[in-house]
Amino acid sequence: MKRFIGFIKKEFYHIFRDKRTLFILFGMPIVQILLFGFAITNEINNVDIAILDKSKDATTQEIINKISSSKYFSLKQMIENETEIETIFKKGRVKAVLVFEKDFSKKLTKENNATVQIITDATDPNTANNITNFVSSILQNYQQEINKDLKIPYQIIPETRMVYNQELKSVFMFVPGVMTIILMLVSAMMTSISITKEKELGTMEILLVSPLKPFQVIIGKVIPYIFLSIINAAIIILLSIFIFKMPVQGSLFLLGAESILFIINALSLGILISTISETQQTAMMLSLMGLLLPVILLSGFIFPISSMPKILQVISNVIPATWYIIILKGIMLKGIGLAVIWKETLILFGMTIFFIVLSIKKYKIRLE
């Protein structure tokens, strides 16, 4: 019995000495519960909106103040005409535009009703629905306040219009997200496991001392996966178009080029993971836990980034999938070109270069 107890103590000592095991046992659950607790929410917070006030009277100003002072919305800008609506939606600056009709106050007092048009970006159907419901609720509360002492109540009528996804098909939201997850996991996980396998077998050391330079070794390892991932991306796009009827309003060539950039980015992440992993099991765990959860929870795929705490919003900016999803939705649903998504493309390109340089540097250290 003493030997058995001693054996158990030895196992405890072994676990407590292994920092990686401790991180998996205690660190991962803490990180996951915090991510799920803060990121998973159907509520909206600080959603950027724009307002077109054709009336510009005291009543519309009161309503605007009431909406912008709520925790749900943040007034991004006032626009002067309807031609600006499509432009700001394509730039991705706002998620909704409220349009107050001309002579709003006069119509409310003389005809007892006036109209507010709620135009939402429905590339994310859930968020669009929530925005409409929250705005309608605020309008209803304001209506109740002004009708307290009136015999004939005033009625503010919200008119809703969804752009880019009028039927509110959820597939328009899930296809870009699922495509991002598949490309990220397949590219990053397969690359990291492939290179880590060489390290486990001891063949990586042989490659590093061969006449090939470290960057040639890395490029040689990832070129097959670039080719296979491109085929994967093409299959996903074709299935999206012909099976799920996902529109591609923009350039297919630009969509392909952006997808290749993201694939190379994911592959460079896989290389980086392989530099810090000693076993295939570790590489797989890091690929799944370190990439899958952030992509699902923090990239804006399912849950709006604007509703997350500030710290998670900052973290979401360093996740490549965040920028790729914006690019995908912009090209496929909004038909925008490189002139609009140049910033997201540049960020993705910069991240890719950073990961590649860091990975090559780490392999040089191993060679020395």
Secondary structure as a PSIPRED ss2 file (coil, helix, strand):
# PSIPRED VFORMAT (PSIPRED V4.0)

   1 M C   1.000  0.000  0.000
   2 K H   0.000  1.000  0.000
   3 R H   0.000  1.000  0.000
   4 F H   0.000  1.000  0.000
   5 I H   0.000  1.000  0.000
   6 G H   0.000  1.000  0.000
   7 F H   0.000  1.000  0.000
   8 I H   0.000  1.000  0.000
   9 K H   0.000  1.000  0.000
  10 K H   0.000  1.000  0.000
  11 E H   0.000  1.000  0.000
  12 F H   0.000  1.000  0.000
  13 Y H   0.000  1.000  0.000
  14 H H   0.000  1.000  0.000
  15 I H   0.000  1.000  0.000
  16 F H   0.000  1.000  0.000
  17 R H   0.000  1.000  0.000
  18 D C   1.000  0.000  0.000
  19 K H   0.000  1.000  0.000
  20 R H   0.000  1.000  0.000
  21 T H   0.000  1.000  0.000
  22 L H   0.000  1.000  0.000
  23 F H   0.000  1.000  0.000
  24 I H   0.000  1.000  0.000
  25 L H   0.000  1.000  0.000
  26 F H   0.000  1.000  0.000
  27 G H   0.000  1.000  0.000
  28 M H   0.000  1.000  0.000
  29 P H   0.000  1.000  0.000
  30 I H   0.000  1.000  0.000
  31 V H   0.000  1.000  0.000
  32 Q H   0.000  1.000  0.000
  33 I H   0.000  1.000  0.000
  34 L H   0.000  1.000  0.000
  35 L H   0.000  1.000  0.000
  36 F H   0.000  1.000  0.000
  37 G H   0.000  1.000  0.000
  38 F H   0.000  1.000  0.000
  39 A H   0.000  1.000  0.000
  40 I C   1.000  0.000  0.000
  41 T C   1.000  0.000  0.000
  42 N C   1.000  0.000  0.000
  43 E C   1.000  0.000  0.000
  44 I C   1.000  0.000  0.000
  45 N C   1.000  0.000  0.000
  46 N C   1.000  0.000  0.000
  47 V E   0.000  0.000  1.000
  48 D E   0.000  0.000  1.000
  49 I E   0.000  0.000  1.000
  50 A E   0.000  0.000  1.000
  51 I E   0.000  0.000  1.000
  52 L E   0.000  0.000  1.000
  53 D E   0.000  0.000  1.000
  54 K C   1.000  0.000  0.000
  55 S C   1.000  0.000  0.000
  56 K C   1.000  0.000  0.000
  57 D C   1.000  0.000  0.000
  58 A H   0.000  1.000  0.000
  59 T H   0.000  1.000  0.000
  60 T H   0.000  1.000  0.000
  61 Q H   0.000  1.000  0.000
  62 E H   0.000  1.000  0.000
  63 I H   0.000  1.000  0.000
  64 I H   0.000  1.000  0.000
  65 N H   0.000  1.000  0.000
  66 K H   0.000  1.000  0.000
  67 I H   0.000  1.000  0.000
  68 S H   0.000  1.000  0.000
  69 S C   1.000  0.000  0.000
  70 S C   1.000  0.000  0.000
  71 K C   1.000  0.000  0.000
  72 Y C   1.000  0.000  0.000
  73 F E   0.000  0.000  1.000
  74 S E   0.000  0.000  1.000
  75 L E   0.000  0.000  1.000
  76 K E   0.000  0.000  1.000
  77 Q E   0.000  0.000  1.000
  78 M E   0.000  0.000  1.000
  79 I E   0.000  0.000  1.000
  80 E C   1.000  0.000  0.000
  81 N C   1.000  0.000  0.000
  82 E C   1.000  0.000  0.000
  83 T H   0.000  1.000  0.000
  84 E H   0.000  1.000  0.000
  85 I H   0.000  1.000  0.000
  86 E H   0.000  1.000  0.000
  87 T H   0.000  1.000  0.000
  88 I H   0.000  1.000  0.000
  89 F H   0.000  1.000  0.000
  90 K H   0.000  1.000  0.000
  91 K H   0.000  1.000  0.000
  92 G C   1.000  0.000  0.000
  93 R C   1.000  0.000  0.000
  94 V C   1.000  0.000  0.000
  95 K C   1.000  0.000  0.000
  96 A E   0.000  0.000  1.000
  97 V E   0.000  0.000  1.000
  98 L E   0.000  0.000  1.000
  99 V E   0.000  0.000  1.000
 100 F E   0.000  0.000  1.000
 101 E C   1.000  0.000  0.000
 102 K C   1.000  0.000  0.000
 103 D C   1.000  0.000  0.000
 104 F H   0.000  1.000  0.000
 105 S H   0.000  1.000  0.000
 106 K H   0.000  1.000  0.000
 107 K H   0.000  1.000  0.000
 108 L H   0.000  1.000  0.000
 109 T H   0.000  1.000  0.000
 110 K H   0.000  1.000  0.000
 111 E C   1.000  0.000  0.000
 112 N C   1.000  0.000  0.000
 113 N E   0.000  0.000  1.000
 114 A E   0.000  0.000  1.000
 115 T E   0.000  0.000  1.000
 116 V E   0.000  0.000  1.000
 117 Q E   0.000  0.000  1.000
 118 I E   0.000  0.000  1.000
 119 I E   0.000  0.000  1.000
 120 T E   0.000  0.000  1.000
 121 D E   0.000  0.000  1.000
 122 A C   1.000  0.000  0.000
 123 T C   1.000  0.000  0.000
 124 D C   1.000  0.000  0.000
 125 P H   0.000  1.000  0.000
 126 N H   0.000  1.000  0.000
 127 T H   0.000  1.000  0.000
 128 A H   0.000  1.000  0.000
 129 N H   0.000  1.000  0.000
 130 N H   0.000  1.000  0.000
 131 I H   0.000  1.000  0.000
 132 T H   0.000  1.000  0.000
 133 N H   0.000  1.000  0.000
 134 F H   0.000  1.000  0.000
 135 V H   0.000  1.000  0.000
 136 S H   0.000  1.000  0.000
 137 S H   0.000  1.000  0.000
 138 I H   0.000  1.000  0.000
 139 L H   0.000  1.000  0.000
 140 Q H   0.000  1.000  0.000
 141 N H   0.000  1.000  0.000
 142 Y H   0.000  1.000  0.000
 143 Q H   0.000  1.000  0.000
 144 Q H   0.000  1.000  0.000
 145 E H   0.000  1.000  0.000
 146 I H   0.000  1.000  0.000
 147 N C   1.000  0.000  0.000
 148 K C   1.000  0.000  0.000
 149 D C   1.000  0.000  0.000
 150 L C   1.000  0.000  0.000
 151 K C   1.000  0.000  0.000
 152 I C   1.000  0.000  0.000
 153 P C   1.000  0.000  0.000
 154 Y C   1.000  0.000  0.000
 155 Q E   0.000  0.000  1.000
 156 I E   0.000  0.000  1.000
 157 I E   0.000  0.000  1.000
 158 P E   0.000  0.000  1.000
 159 E E   0.000  0.000  1.000
 160 T E   0.000  0.000  1.000
 161 R E   0.000  0.000  1.000
 162 M E   0.000  0.000  1.000
 163 V E   0.000  0.000  1.000
 164 Y C   1.000  0.000  0.000
 165 N C   1.000  0.000  0.000
 166 Q C   1.000  0.000  0.000
 167 E C   1.000  0.000  0.000
 168 L C   1.000  0.000  0.000
 169 K C   1.000  0.000  0.000
 170 S C   1.000  0.000  0.000
 171 V H   0.000  1.000  0.000
 172 F H   0.000  1.000  0.000
 173 M H   0.000  1.000  0.000
 174 F H   0.000  1.000  0.000
 175 V H   0.000  1.000  0.000
 176 P H   0.000  1.000  0.000
 177 G H   0.000  1.000  0.000
 178 V H   0.000  1.000  0.000
 179 M H   0.000  1.000  0.000
 180 T H   0.000  1.000  0.000
 181 I H   0.000  1.000  0.000
 182 I H   0.000  1.000  0.000
 183 L H   0.000  1.000  0.000
 184 M H   0.000  1.000  0.000
 185 L H   0.000  1.000  0.000
 186 V H   0.000  1.000  0.000
 187 S H   0.000  1.000  0.000
 188 A H   0.000  1.000  0.000
 189 M H   0.000  1.000  0.000
 190 M H   0.000  1.000  0.000
 191 T H   0.000  1.000  0.000
 192 S H   0.000  1.000  0.000
 193 I H   0.000  1.000  0.000
 194 S H   0.000  1.000  0.000
 195 I H   0.000  1.000  0.000
 196 T H   0.000  1.000  0.000
 197 K H   0.000  1.000  0.000
 198 E H   0.000  1.000  0.000
 199 K H   0.000  1.000  0.000
 200 E H   0.000  1.000  0.000
 201 L H   0.000  1.000  0.000
 202 G C   1.000  0.000  0.000
 203 T H   0.000  1.000  0.000
 204 M H   0.000  1.000  0.000
 205 E H   0.000  1.000  0.000
 206 I H   0.000  1.000  0.000
 207 L H   0.000  1.000  0.000
 208 L H   0.000  1.000  0.000
 209 V C   1.000  0.000  0.000
 210 S C   1.000  0.000  0.000
 211 P C   1.000  0.000  0.000
 212 L C   1.000  0.000  0.000
 213 K C   1.000  0.000  0.000
 214 P H   0.000  1.000  0.000
 215 F H   0.000  1.000  0.000
 216 Q H   0.000  1.000  0.000
 217 V H   0.000  1.000  0.000
 218 I H   0.000  1.000  0.000
 219 I H   0.000  1.000  0.000
 220 G H   0.000  1.000  0.000
 221 K H   0.000  1.000  0.000
 222 V H   0.000  1.000  0.000
 223 I H   0.000  1.000  0.000
 224 P H   0.000  1.000  0.000
 225 Y H   0.000  1.000  0.000
 226 I H   0.000  1.000  0.000
 227 F H   0.000  1.000  0.000
 228 L H   0.000  1.000  0.000
 229 S H   0.000  1.000  0.000
 230 I H   0.000  1.000  0.000
 231 I H   0.000  1.000  0.000
 232 N H   0.000  1.000  0.000
 233 A H   0.000  1.000  0.000
 234 A H   0.000  1.000  0.000
 235 I H   0.000  1.000  0.000
 236 I H   0.000  1.000  0.000
 237 I H   0.000  1.000  0.000
 238 L H   0.000  1.000  0.000
 239 L H   0.000  1.000  0.000
 240 S H   0.000  1.000  0.000
 241 I H   0.000  1.000  0.000
 242 F H   0.000  1.000  0.000
 243 I C   1.000  0.000  0.000
 244 F C   1.000  0.000  0.000
 245 K C   1.000  0.000  0.000
 246 M C   1.000  0.000  0.000
 247 P C   1.000  0.000  0.000
 248 V C   1.000  0.000  0.000
 249 Q C   1.000  0.000  0.000
 250 G C   1.000  0.000  0.000
 251 S C   1.000  0.000  0.000
 252 L H   0.000  1.000  0.000
 253 F H   0.000  1.000  0.000
 254 L H   0.000  1.000  0.000
 255 L H   0.000  1.000  0.000
 256 G H   0.000  1.000  0.000
 257 A H   0.000  1.000  0.000
 258 E H   0.000  1.000  0.000
 259 S H   0.000  1.000  0.000
 260 I H   0.000  1.000  0.000
 261 L H   0.000  1.000  0.000
 262 F H   0.000  1.000  0.000
 263 I H   0.000  1.000  0.000
 264 I H   0.000  1.000  0.000
 265 N H   0.000  1.000  0.000
 266 A H   0.000  1.000  0.000
 267 L H   0.000  1.000  0.000
 268 S H   0.000  1.000  0.000
 269 L H   0.000  1.000  0.000
 270 G H   0.000  1.000  0.000
 271 I H   0.000  1.000  0.000
 272 L H   0.000  1.000  0.000
 273 I H   0.000  1.000  0.000
 274 S H   0.000  1.000  0.000
 275 T H   0.000  1.000  0.000
 276 I C   1.000  0.000  0.000
 277 S C   1.000  0.000  0.000
 278 E C   1.000  0.000  0.000
 279 T C   1.000  0.000  0.000
 280 Q H   0.000  1.000  0.000
 281 Q H   0.000  1.000  0.000
 282 T H   0.000  1.000  0.000
 283 A H   0.000  1.000  0.000
 284 M H   0.000  1.000  0.000
 285 M H   0.000  1.000  0.000
 286 L H   0.000  1.000  0.000
 287 S H   0.000  1.000  0.000
 288 L H   0.000  1.000  0.000
 289 M H   0.000  1.000  0.000
 290 G H   0.000  1.000  0.000
 291 L H   0.000  1.000  0.000
 292 L H   0.000  1.000  0.000
 293 L H   0.000  1.000  0.000
 294 P H   0.000  1.000  0.000
 295 V H   0.000  1.000  0.000
 296 I H   0.000  1.000  0.000
 297 L H   0.000  1.000  0.000
 298 L H   0.000  1.000  0.000
 299 S C   1.000  0.000  0.000
 300 G C   1.000  0.000  0.000
 301 F C   1.000  0.000  0.000
 302 I C   1.000  0.000  0.000
 303 F C   1.000  0.000  0.000
 304 P C   1.000  0.000  0.000
 305 I H   0.000  1.000  0.000
 306 S H   0.000  1.000  0.000
 307 S H   0.000  1.000  0.000
 308 M C   1.000  0.000  0.000
 309 P C   1.000  0.000  0.000
 310 K H   0.000  1.000  0.000
 311 I H   0.000  1.000  0.000
 312 L H   0.000  1.000  0.000
 313 Q H   0.000  1.000  0.000
 314 V H   0.000  1.000  0.000
 315 I H   0.000  1.000  0.000
 316 S H   0.000  1.000  0.000
 317 N C   1.000  0.000  0.000
 318 V C   1.000  0.000  0.000
 319 I C   1.000  0.000  0.000
 320 P H   0.000  1.000  0.000
 321 A H   0.000  1.000  0.000
 322 T H   0.000  1.000  0.000
 323 W H   0.000  1.000  0.000
 324 Y H   0.000  1.000  0.000
 325 I H   0.000  1.000  0.000
 326 I H   0.000  1.000  0.000
 327 I H   0.000  1.000  0.000
 328 L H   0.000  1.000  0.000
 329 K H   0.000  1.000  0.000
 330 G H   0.000  1.000  0.000
 331 I H   0.000  1.000  0.000
 332 M H   0.000  1.000  0.000
 333 L H   0.000  1.000  0.000
 334 K H   0.000  1.000  0.000
 335 G C   1.000  0.000  0.000
 336 I C   1.000  0.000  0.000
 337 G C   1.000  0.000  0.000
 338 L H   0.000  1.000  0.000
 339 A H   0.000  1.000  0.000
 340 V H   0.000  1.000  0.000
 341 I H   0.000  1.000  0.000
 342 W H   0.000  1.000  0.000
 343 K H   0.000  1.000  0.000
 344 E H   0.000  1.000  0.000
 345 T H   0.000  1.000  0.000
 346 L H   0.000  1.000  0.000
 347 I H   0.000  1.000  0.000
 348 L H   0.000  1.000  0.000
 349 F H   0.000  1.000  0.000
 350 G H   0.000  1.000  0.000
 351 M H   0.000  1.000  0.000
 352 T H   0.000  1.000  0.000
 353 I H   0.000  1.000  0.000
 354 F H   0.000  1.000  0.000
 355 F H   0.000  1.000  0.000
 356 I H   0.000  1.000  0.000
 357 V H   0.000  1.000  0.000
 358 L H   0.000  1.000  0.000
 359 S H   0.000  1.000  0.000
 360 I H   0.000  1.000  0.000
 361 K H   0.000  1.000  0.000
 362 K H   0.000  1.000  0.000
 363 Y H   0.000  1.000  0.000
 364 K H   0.000  1.000  0.000
 365 I H   0.000  1.000  0.000
 366 R H   0.000  1.000  0.000
 367 L H   0.000  1.000  0.000
 368 E C   1.000  0.000  0.000
